[in-house]
Structure formats: structure tokens, C-alpha cells
Amino acid sequence: MTLITKIKKMSREELIFHLIAYPVFALVLLVCAYPFWYLFICTISDNKMVDLGQIFLLPKGIHYGNYIKVLKIDNLSNAAVVSVLRVIVGTGLQILVSSYAAYFFTKQEMWHRKLWYRLVVATMYFSAGMIPVYLNIKMLGMLNTFWVYVIPGMVGVYNMILIKTSIEALPADLEESAYLDGAGYLTRFFRIVLPLQKPILATVGLFGAVNHWNDFFTTKLYVTRPKLYTLQFLLYELLNQVRAIMEQPQDSGPGYDSLTPMATRMTMTAIVVVPIMLVYPFIQKYYVKGIMIGAVKG
């Protein structure tokens, strides 16, 4: 069916809706996409023109020297490895522990289920404060260790609530039949419940991965060893020390400007932002379905 045929079959109201909706959606897309496009073109444009605000839609004086210089920054590759490991391990454990806790909070036979559930939910609104949390982590021996990135955030209460709502929407007959065949809680959880939660698990996994990737404050509070720095914390440090970087001797040549503070900010931000953006397309098909399942109890 051609476009003209589709238009002819539309009612007047549908045609008006499409004439209004498509320009609006295009404008929203432009507003959302332009900052990323602007960030990219600034990283490959002449640095002096970027500083003067002369870059808008297209790059000018194209070169890739900024990326070459930034990628040579000390500890960058190690920080990238730490960040990737943190996302993989932290997100995986958060999904496993949060879903396991959510599963047991759906069981009527759990001892004082409502009490424990309310106490867990209360932690979303009340916190002991930064100093008690720091002292607790110190007493647990997690300062300057990789586990400080993972263990404190293993239970995401909001994620647990979404998963719990999704599990409660499953037909009870699925577990009852497995229970009659002699399956215990662990067997039912891993073989029946968990495989049916892919949409919501993908959704909360995206939330967890983004939080782990973007977090720099945990490093600032609990880590002083450079080998455990993450990319976000390295970016934070570079932004604070960008003038010192600018004063370092810079190579010059055709299409290879000196690295300015603005160029450093833009390039490092692009390097940090792009990896997490590449994750979304792989779980997009689960995202909307997972949000709907977790938000509305069937």
C-alpha cells in the first residue's frame, strides 16, 4: 500500500492528527538528539572555533587530535576497565538479589512478610546519613576495594517493587504445578519465575547499568587508589584540573589544534557517554513492556 493510498483512506480527524503529530515528534527528536550531535561535532572541530562559539550544525576544521590526546591520558584505560566491570558485576548482582527478594515478598507464608516489606520500602525515604554510612563501610572493610561499588547497591528497592509487581501478575498455577512435582523455592524461582521476567529484568537492568556507569560520588567518598578510579570520576577530576592540562606542551600541525579546556570537556564527555548509549538498542524491545508490566498489577 502506497503512502498516497494510506492518506486517502484516512479520516479527516486522522489526517489532522498526523499533520500535527509528525512535526511535533520531529521537533522533540531534534531537541533530544541535537545535544549529542553538538557534543560530537565540537570534539572534531577546530578547538579555537569551538571556544569562540562558532560551531552550530556542522563541524569546521575537522580533526581527530582531541581523541588521540585524551586517549593518552594516564589511567584512562584502567578506569574504563573498572567502569565496565562495575556495570557488569554490579548490575548482574543487583538484578539477581532484587528479583530474589521480590520473589519472596510475594509469598504469603513468609514470616511477617508485610512488616519486613514495609521496613525495606522505608529505606527509600529514610537514610542514616553520609557519615554513618561511611563509618559502616569502613568497619566492613570495603574502603579502597572494588566491592564498595557493588555490595551497598545490591538491593535496589524501587527495582524490587517493580519486579514484585510483575511476579504477582503471573498465574499462580505455574508455581503450584511445579510445587506438586516437588520443586522447591529455588527451583521455582530460577526455572519458572525468572525466565518469565525478561522484560522487567531488562528494564531494571538498564536503570542499574546507567546508575553504575554515571556514578562518580562513590569513588570520591570511598576510594583513594587511582587503580580503582572509574571513568566518571576521572572525568570529574579532569574537569577540575583542565587548566593544568591546557598548560602542558601541545603538538601542533595541520588539523591538530592544542587541547583547550572546552575540547577536553567535550571529548572526555563523549568518550564516557557513548558506551552506555550503545546498550539501549539491545534492550529497547523489552523496555516499554517491562515498564508497563512493572507499573500495572494484572
N, C-alpha and C positions, 0 to 999 in steps of 0.2 A: 504494500500500500504506500503510495507516494505521499509526500508532505501535503501537496495541494488537495489530494483526496481526503486526507485526515482533517484538514482545515474545513473543507466543505461539509463534513459530517458533524462538525462541532455545532453546538447550540450557540446562541448569541452570548449567553452568560459564560459558557466555557471559553469562547474566543476572547471575551473581555478579560477573563481571569488570566489566560495565558499571555495576553499582551501586557498585562501589568506584572505578572509574576516573574516572567523571564528577565526583564530588565532589572527588577529588584534583586533577584537571585544573582544576576551577573554583577551587580554593584556590591553585594555582600561578599561574593567571591573575590572581587578585586580588592576590597578593603582588607580581607583576611590574608590574601596572597601577596599583596604589594610589600608589606614589611620584610618578608623573606626574600623577595626579589631585590628589594633595595639593599638589603644586607649583602646579598651575593654580588651585585654589580659594584658595590663600594669596595669589596675586597679585591676585585681585579681591575679597578680603575686607577688612574693616576692619583697618588695619595694627596698631592697638593690641591688638586681639583676637588677631592672629597672634603678636605679641610675647609675649603672656601665655599662649600655647599653648592657646587656646580653640577652635581650628579643627580638626575631625577628618574629618567626612564631607561636610558641605555648607558652602558659602560663607555668610558672615554679613556684613551691611553691604556689599552688593555695590557696587563702583565700579570704574572703569577708569582712575583717575587715575595709578596706578603706571606703566601702559604709556605714557600720554601724557608723563609726566615723563621716563621712561627713554629714550623715543624722541627726546627733545630733547637728549640728552647729546651733547656735541661729538664729532665724528669717528665717530659710530656708523654713519652711512650709508656713509662711505668704508671703514670697517672691514668692513662687510657685503659691499661690492663686492670688496674684496681677498680675503676668505674664499671667496666664490663663485668668483672667477677661479682662486684657488689649487686649489680642489676640481676644477674642470673641467679646467684645464690639467694640473695635477699628476697627477690620476687617469688622464686620457687618455694622457699620455706614459708613465706607469708601466705601463699595460696594454700599450701598443704595444711598448715596449722589453723588458719582461719576457717577453712572448709571443714576440718575435723571438729573444731569447736562448734561450728554452726550445726553440724550433723547431730552432735549430742544434745544441743539445746532444743532440738526438735523432738526429743524422746520424753514422753510423759513419765516414764519410770525413773528418770534421772532424779537423784536425791536433791530436794529443794531447788528444783530447776528454775523456777521463777525468781527466787532470791539471788541465785548466782548470776542469772541473766541480767537482772537489774543492776547488780554490782559491776558487772563488766561494762554495761552500757553507760553507767555513771562516769566511767573513766574518759568518755568522750567530752564531758563537760567540766570535770574537775581534775586538776593536776597538783602534784605535791610542790611543783616549782622547780626552777632551774638548778638551784643549789642542792636540794635533797636528791634530785635525780643524778646530778654529777657525783655526789658522795656515794650513792648507791652503786653507780657504775664503777667507781674507783674501788669500792670494797669487793665488788665481784671480779676485780682484776681484768677489766676489759679496756682500760685506758691504753692507748697506743697498740691496739690489736685490731685485726680485721673484723672480729666478731662484734665490735661496737657498732658497726654498720648494719648488722644483720639481726642480732638477738633482740635488742629493745623494740624493734618494729615487727616482730614475727606475727603478732596478733593485731590485725587491722580491724578495729571494732566495727567501723562503718561497712567494710567489706564483708565482715562476718554476718552482719544483719542482712545484707543483700543476698548472700549465699543461703542463709537460713530461710529467708522468704521463698527463694527458688526451690529449695529442697521440700518445703512444706507443700508446694504446688504439685509434687509428684504423686501419682496414685499410690495409696497405701498397700494395694495388692501386690506391688512389685516386691516390697520387702517381706510381706507376710508369706508369700510363696517360698522365698529363699529361707526364711526363718523355719518354716515347716520342714525344709530339706536339711536343716541342721546348720545353716550358715550363721556365724557369729556377727558381732558388730563390725569388726574389721573387714571381714569378707564382704558383708553387705555394702560397707562404705566404699571399698576400693573396686569392687566388681559390678556394683549396681548403681549406687548413688553418684559417685564421682564421674563415671563416663557419660552420664546424662546431664552433667552440669557444664559442658564445654562453653556455651555462650556466656554464662555469668562468670565463669572462671577466666575466660579471655578478657572480659571487661574489667574485673578487679585486678587481673594481671597487668593490664595496661595502666591502671591507676598506680599500682605499686611500682611498676618499672619507671614511670615518669617521676614519681616521688623520689625513688632511689637515685635516678640519674641527675635530677636537678638539685638535690640537697648538697649544700656545702657547709651548713652550720654545724652539723655533727662533727665534721673534720676540724672545724675551728675550735670547738669546745673540748674534744676528747683526744685529738691526735696531734702530736708534735713531730713525729717521724716523717721526713719527706717521702720515704718509700711507701707510705700509706696514704699519701695525698690523692684526692680524686681530681678529675678534670675540672669540675665546677669550682673546687677550692683553688686549683691552680689558676683558673680564670680570674677568680676573686683577687688572688694575690697579684696577678699581672696587672689588673686594672688599678690596683693601689700603687704599683711600682712602675707604671707605664712611662713616667718621665725619665726614670733611670734607664729604661730600655732605649728610650729615644736618644739619650746621650751617648750610647755605645757607638763605636765606629760602624758605619754602614757602607756596604759596597754600592757603587753606582754604575750605571750603564744604561744602554737603550732599553726603555720599558721596565726599568728596575729601580724604583724610587727608594729613598731611605724610608725606614719603617717609622711612621709617625704614631703618636698616641691613638688617634682615631683609627688608623689602619690596624693597629694591634688589637684594639677592642673589637672591631668588626670581624677580623679574621679569626680570632680566638673564639668569638661567639658563634661564628658559622661552623667551626670545627666541632664545637660542643653540641650545637643544636641539631645538625644533620643526622647523626646516628639514631637518635630517638625518634626522629620523624620517619625514618625508614621502617620502623617497627609497625607503625599504624596500618599500612596497606595489607599486611598479612593477617590482621585480626579484625579488619573492618567488617567482614561479613557476620561476625559474631557480636559486634559491639551494640548495635541497636537492639537486637533480640535479647541480649544479656541485660541491658538496662530495663527493658520492658518486663522481662521475667522477674528481675530482682525488685522492681518497684511496685508491681501489682501482684497481690496474692490471688491465686486462682481458686 
